[in-house]
Amino acid sequence: MSGSLPYRPNVGAVLFDTQGRVFVARRAQFPNAEGPAGGWQLPQGGIDPDEDPRRAVLRELAEEIGTDRAEIIDEHPEWLTYELPPELLGRALGGRYRGQRQRWFALRFLGSDADIRLDADPNPEFDAWRWVALAELPGLAVAFKRPIYETLAVAFARHARPHSPASERPA
């Protein structure tokens, strides 16, 4: 069944604060999940038809975490894909996709913690958030997303350091 379904086009955001930490949020439908249980993830979402991925990632940030106070500082050069596990096929992603084909971006957060509003959407995707070290990402991901988070932790490692706003220019 999975081979006959397409991948959903998607963007993802690795949002860094000024300390070089990464924003993660807990999915509202998994409030008791910790660590490898996979309740925590990076912001991500679908790309609308004919939408530029760079615009889509900023739109998704605004929709999911209530702010677009960020600038793109890097982009992973390849589309990354994951397959849904068999128990989620036909249920997750509206039942129409076998997984996601994702374009990932590193972004620098330009706001303050008060700018992050998980309740900005009437149906929030997340119910909690925190800043974590980039190296922690793979351990927070569900198993089927872990390889992507491992790739991102290596690809964007140079951004995981404290910085002042003038020390970095967007890609």
FIKE-917678 format. One record per residue (C-alpha): residue number from 1; residue in one letter; x, y, z. Coordinates in nm, 4 decimals. Example, Ala and Ser with C-alpha at 12.3 -4.5 7.8 and 13.67 -1.06 7.14 Angstrom:
residues 2
resi:1&resn:a&c1:1.2300&c2:-0.4500&c3:0.7800
resi:2&resn:s&c1:1.3670&c2:-0.1060&c3:0.7140
This chain:
residues 171
resi:1&resn:m&c1:0.0000&c2:0.0000&c3:0.0000
resi:2&resn:s&c1:0.2715&c2:0.2512&c3:0.0927
resi:3&resn:g&c1:0.4384&c2:0.2288&c3:-0.2481
resi:4&resn:s&c1:0.1245&c2:0.3499&c3:-0.4217
resi:5&resn:l&c1:0.0897&c2:0.6600&c3:-0.2042
resi:6&resn:p&c1:0.2877&c2:0.9798&c3:-0.2758
resi:7&resn:y&c1:0.5062&c2:1.1766&c3:-0.0356
resi:8&resn:r&c1:0.3574&c2:1.4966&c3:0.1039
resi:9&resn:p&c1:0.5661&c2:1.8064&c3:0.0154
resi:10&resn:n&c1:0.6754&c2:1.9643&c3:0.3422
resi:11&resn:v&c1:0.9108&c2:2.2182&c3:0.4999
resi:12&resn:g&c1:1.0802&c2:2.2059&c3:0.8375
resi:13&resn:a&c1:1.2395&c2:2.4669&c3:1.0631
resi:14&resn:v&c1:1.5442&c2:2.4280&c3:1.2846
resi:15&resn:l&c1:1.4997&c2:2.7515&c3:1.4800
resi:16&resn:f&c1:1.8090&c2:2.8659&c3:1.6738
resi:17&resn:d&c1:1.8056&c2:3.1164&c3:1.9599
resi:18&resn:t&c1:2.0954&c2:3.3505&c3:2.0397
resi:19&resn:q&c1:2.2507&c2:3.0834&c3:2.2647
resi:20&resn:g&c1:2.2639&c2:2.8335&c3:1.9765
resi:21&resn:r&c1:1.9842&c2:2.6213&c3:2.1190
resi:22&resn:v&c1:1.7017&c2:2.4794&c3:1.9065
resi:23&resn:f&c1:1.3269&c2:2.5226&c3:1.9495
resi:24&resn:v&c1:1.1297&c2:2.2007&c3:2.0019
resi:25&resn:a&c1:0.7614&c2:2.1659&c3:2.0780
resi:26&resn:r&c1:0.5486&c2:1.8872&c3:2.2191
resi:27&resn:r&c1:0.2655&c2:1.7648&c3:1.9988
resi:28&resn:a&c1:-0.0660&c2:1.8349&c3:2.1709
resi:29&resn:q&c1:-0.1994&c2:1.4872&c3:2.0981
resi:30&resn:f&c1:0.0959&c2:1.3284&c3:2.2865
resi:31&resn:p&c1:0.1021&c2:1.5279&c3:2.6140
resi:32&resn:n&c1:0.2641&c2:1.2519&c3:2.8205
resi:33&resn:a&c1:0.5371&c2:1.1612&c3:2.5714
resi:34&resn:e&c1:0.8969&c2:1.2225&c3:2.6702
resi:35&resn:g&c1:1.2292&c2:1.1400&c3:2.5088
resi:36&resn:p&c1:1.2193&c2:0.8485&c3:2.2639
resi:37&resn:a&c1:0.8392&c2:0.8328&c3:2.2903
resi:38&resn:g&c1:0.8508&c2:1.1159&c3:2.0380
resi:39&resn:g&c1:0.6168&c2:1.3831&c3:2.1631
resi:40&resn:w&c1:0.8746&c2:1.6532&c3:2.0832
resi:41&resn:q&c1:0.9526&c2:1.7760&c3:1.7339
resi:42&resn:l&c1:1.0669&c2:2.0663&c3:1.5209
resi:43&resn:p&c1:0.8091&c2:2.2897&c3:1.3505
resi:44&resn:q&c1:0.7164&c2:2.1568&c3:1.0087
resi:45&resn:g&c1:0.4241&c2:2.1660&c3:0.7707
resi:46&resn:g&c1:0.2925&c2:2.1227&c3:0.4221
resi:47&resn:i&c1:0.3840&c2:2.3305&c3:0.1207
resi:48&resn:d&c1:0.0845&c2:2.4771&c3:-0.0594
resi:49&resn:p&c1:0.0617&c2:2.4241&c3:-0.4384
resi:50&resn:d&c1:0.3057&c2:2.6583&c3:-0.6179
resi:51&resn:e&c1:0.4360&c2:2.7931&c3:-0.2836
resi:52&resn:d&c1:0.8057&c2:2.8697&c3:-0.2496
resi:53&resn:p&c1:0.9562&c2:2.6552&c3:0.0303
resi:54&resn:r&c1:1.1316&c2:2.9596&c3:0.1832
resi:55&resn:r&c1:0.7968&c2:3.1364&c3:0.2196
resi:56&resn:a&c1:0.6303&c2:2.8175&c3:0.3377
resi:57&resn:v&c1:0.8715&c2:2.7710&c3:0.6292
resi:58&resn:l&c1:0.8032&c2:3.1241&c3:0.7596
resi:59&resn:r&c1:0.4280&c2:3.0731&c3:0.7160
resi:60&resn:e&c1:0.4454&c2:2.7442&c3:0.9036
resi:61&resn:l&c1:0.6323&c2:2.9079&c3:1.1928
resi:62&resn:a&c1:0.3609&c2:3.1728&c3:1.2186
resi:63&resn:e&c1:0.0844&c2:2.9120&c3:1.2065
resi:64&resn:e&c1:0.2397&c2:2.6585&c3:1.4448
resi:65&resn:i&c1:0.4238&c2:2.8699&c3:1.7008
resi:66&resn:g&c1:0.2587&c2:3.2087&c3:1.6581
resi:67&resn:t&c1:0.5578&c2:3.4011&c3:1.5253
resi:68&resn:d&c1:0.7536&c2:3.4537&c3:1.2060
resi:69&resn:r&c1:1.0209&c2:3.6584&c3:1.3838
resi:70&resn:a&c1:1.3009&c2:3.4653&c3:1.2192
resi:71&resn:e&c1:1.5392&c2:3.4819&c3:0.9293
resi:72&resn:i&c1:1.6614&c2:3.1944&c3:0.7159
resi:73&resn:i&c1:2.0339&c2:3.1406&c3:0.7682
resi:74&resn:d&c1:2.0829&c2:2.8072&c3:0.5929
resi:75&resn:e&c1:1.9058&c2:2.5455&c3:0.3839
resi:76&resn:h&c1:1.9728&c2:2.1740&c3:0.3670
resi:77&resn:p&c1:2.0790&c2:2.1079&c3:0.0049
resi:78&resn:e&c1:1.8637&c2:1.7971&c3:-0.0423
resi:79&resn:w&c1:1.5034&c2:1.6991&c3:0.0056
resi:80&resn:l&c1:1.4838&c2:1.4516&c3:0.2950
resi:81&resn:t&c1:1.2132&c2:1.1851&c3:0.3122
resi:82&resn:y&c1:1.0631&c2:0.9595&c3:0.5708
resi:83&resn:e&c1:0.8122&c2:0.6760&c3:0.5495
resi:84&resn:l&c1:0.5278&c2:0.6399&c3:0.7932
resi:85&resn:p&c1:0.5360&c2:0.3177&c3:0.9932
resi:86&resn:p&c1:0.2739&c2:0.0575&c3:0.8893
resi:87&resn:e&c1:0.0469&c2:0.1339&c3:1.1856
resi:88&resn:l&c1:0.0124&c2:0.4979&c3:1.0712
resi:89&resn:l&c1:-0.0390&c2:0.4344&c3:0.6991
resi:90&resn:g&c1:-0.3894&c2:0.5273&c3:0.5969
resi:91&resn:r&c1:-0.4402&c2:0.7255&c3:0.9198
resi:92&resn:a&c1:-0.1700&c2:0.9907&c3:0.9586
resi:93&resn:l&c1:-0.1354&c2:1.2774&c3:0.7096
resi:94&resn:g&c1:-0.5012&c2:1.2428&c3:0.6172
resi:95&resn:g&c1:-0.4409&c2:0.8870&c3:0.4985
resi:96&resn:r&c1:-0.3289&c2:1.0174&c3:0.1588
resi:97&resn:y&c1:0.0502&c2:0.9955&c3:0.1924
resi:98&resn:r&c1:0.3159&c2:0.7330&c3:0.2632
resi:99&resn:g&c1:0.5381&c2:0.9881&c3:0.4372
resi:100&resn:q&c1:0.6849&c2:1.3295&c3:0.3736
resi:101&resn:r&c1:0.9406&c2:1.4804&c3:0.1387
resi:102&resn:q&c1:1.0901&c2:1.7697&c3:0.3322
resi:103&resn:r&c1:1.2987&c2:2.0796&c3:0.2651
resi:104&resn:w&c1:1.4707&c2:2.1836&c3:0.5889
resi:105&resn:f&c1:1.5886&c2:2.5311&c3:0.6851
resi:106&resn:a&c1:1.8000&c2:2.6673&c3:0.9698
resi:107&resn:l&c1:1.6573&c2:2.9930&c3:1.1004
resi:108&resn:r&c1:1.7730&c2:3.2465&c3:1.3563
resi:109&resn:f&c1:1.5019&c2:3.3553&c3:1.6002
resi:110&resn:l&c1:1.4820&c2:3.7352&c3:1.6079
resi:111&resn:g&c1:1.2232&c2:3.7760&c3:1.8801
resi:112&resn:s&c1:1.1901&c2:3.7061&c3:2.2495
resi:113&resn:d&c1:1.0350&c2:3.4053&c3:2.4158
resi:114&resn:a&c1:0.7170&c2:3.6127&c3:2.4673
resi:115&resn:d&c1:0.6735&c2:3.6209&c3:2.0870
resi:116&resn:i&c1:0.6158&c2:3.2448&c3:2.0792
resi:117&resn:r&c1:0.2422&c2:3.1810&c3:2.1043
resi:118&resn:l&c1:0.1317&c2:2.8195&c3:2.0764
resi:119&resn:d&c1:-0.2265&c2:2.9362&c3:2.1314
resi:120&resn:a&c1:-0.2295&c2:3.1677&c3:1.8273
resi:121&resn:d&c1:-0.4111&c2:2.9003&c3:1.6247
resi:122&resn:p&c1:-0.7597&c2:2.7928&c3:1.7410
resi:123&resn:n&c1:-0.6462&c2:2.4276&c3:1.7055
resi:124&resn:p&c1:-0.2889&c2:2.4345&c3:1.8342
resi:125&resn:e&c1:-0.0575&c2:2.1609&c3:1.7148
resi:126&resn:f&c1:0.1675&c2:2.1951&c3:2.0203
resi:127&resn:d&c1:0.0984&c2:2.2333&c3:2.3920
resi:128&resn:a&c1:0.4505&c2:2.2991&c3:2.5279
resi:129&resn:w&c1:0.7889&c2:2.4121&c3:2.4002
resi:130&resn:r&c1:1.1504&c2:2.4545&c3:2.5099
resi:131&resn:w&c1:1.5002&c2:2.5312&c3:2.3839
resi:132&resn:v&c1:1.7387&c2:2.2317&c3:2.3639
resi:133&resn:a&c1:2.0899&c2:2.1583&c3:2.2454
resi:134&resn:l&c1:2.0998&c2:2.0580&c3:1.8774
resi:135&resn:a&c1:2.2630&c2:1.7267&c3:1.9700
resi:136&resn:e&c1:1.9505&c2:1.6325&c3:2.1710
resi:137&resn:l&c1:1.7226&c2:1.6341&c3:1.8640
resi:138&resn:p&c1:1.7607&c2:1.2713&c3:1.7520
resi:139&resn:g&c1:1.6787&c2:1.1441&c3:2.1006
resi:140&resn:l&c1:1.3557&c2:1.3453&c3:2.1091
resi:141&resn:a&c1:1.2258&c2:1.2256&c3:1.7721
resi:142&resn:v&c1:0.9908&c2:0.9397&c3:1.6959
resi:143&resn:a&c1:1.1849&c2:0.6499&c3:1.5463
resi:144&resn:f&c1:1.0740&c2:0.7086&c3:1.1865
resi:145&resn:k&c1:1.1912&c2:1.0737&c3:1.1967
resi:146&resn:r&c1:1.5146&c2:1.0068&c3:1.3871
resi:147&resn:p&c1:1.7371&c2:0.9658&c3:1.0752
resi:148&resn:i&c1:1.6280&c2:1.3097&c3:0.9505
resi:149&resn:y&c1:1.6989&c2:1.4684&c3:1.2891
resi:150&resn:e&c1:2.0426&c2:1.3021&c3:1.2917
resi:151&resn:t&c1:2.1123&c2:1.4479&c3:0.9467
resi:152&resn:l&c1:2.0004&c2:1.7950&c3:1.0594
resi:153&resn:a&c1:2.2110&c2:1.7824&c3:1.3764
resi:154&resn:v&c1:2.5213&c2:1.7310&c3:1.1601
resi:155&resn:a&c1:2.4257&c2:1.9621&c3:0.8720
resi:156&resn:f&c1:2.3387&c2:2.2614&c3:1.0916
resi:157&resn:a&c1:2.5960&c2:2.2072&c3:1.3695
resi:158&resn:r&c1:2.7853&c2:2.5247&c3:1.2781
resi:159&resn:h&c1:2.4800&c2:2.7298&c3:1.3838
resi:160&resn:a&c1:2.4603&c2:2.5697&c3:1.7300
resi:161&resn:r&c1:2.6705&c2:2.8291&c3:1.9084
resi:162&resn:p&c1:2.6010&c2:3.1575&c3:2.0837
resi:163&resn:h&c1:2.6066&c2:3.4575&c3:1.8547
resi:164&resn:s&c1:2.5321&c2:3.8240&c3:1.8430
resi:165&resn:p&c1:2.2878&c2:3.9401&c3:1.5733
resi:166&resn:a&c1:2.5592&c2:4.1168&c3:1.3740
resi:167&resn:s&c1:2.7853&c2:3.8086&c3:1.3619
resi:168&resn:e&c1:2.5824&c2:3.6143&c3:1.1086
resi:169&resn:r&c1:2.4339&c2:3.6891&c3:0.7705
resi:170&resn:p&c1:2.1468&c2:3.4905&c3:0.6182
resi:171&resn:a&c1:2.2258&c2:3.2388&c3:0.3463
